[in-house]
Amino acid sequence: MPTRSSKPKKDVNQLAASIVQAATGQTEAVPTESGKNPAAVALGRLGGLKGGKARADALSPTKRAQIAKKAAKARWGKKGDLYT
């Protein structure tokens, strides 16, 4: 399963063309196919990077412990033993 940070694979012809351009020094700025605003992408990533820590700071130690116990059971428990 691809991760979120993985990029779509280039077509073989596109890859060959980019290699030739790089070798001959004819590289050009290639527009991204996603059509997303780079500034908005950077801002979203910034929020995502601090989201987990901010959530952990907002939780009480008791609630954090409950979440950790549930995660440990899900990771190491037997199948079907998630909520017992």
MODELLER restraints for C-alpha pairs under 7 A, 6 or more apart:
rsr = mdl.restraints
at = mdl.atoms
rsr.add(forms.Gaussian(group=physical.xy_distance, feature=features.Distance(at['CA:21:A'], at['CA:27:A']), mean=5.22, stdev=0.5))
rsr.add(forms.Gaussian(group=physical.xy_distance, feature=features.Distance(at['CA:73:A'], at['CA:82:A']), mean=5.95, stdev=0.5))
rsr.add(forms.Gaussian(group=physical.xy_distance, feature=features.Distance(at['CA:74:A'], at['CA:82:A']), mean=5.47, stdev=0.5))
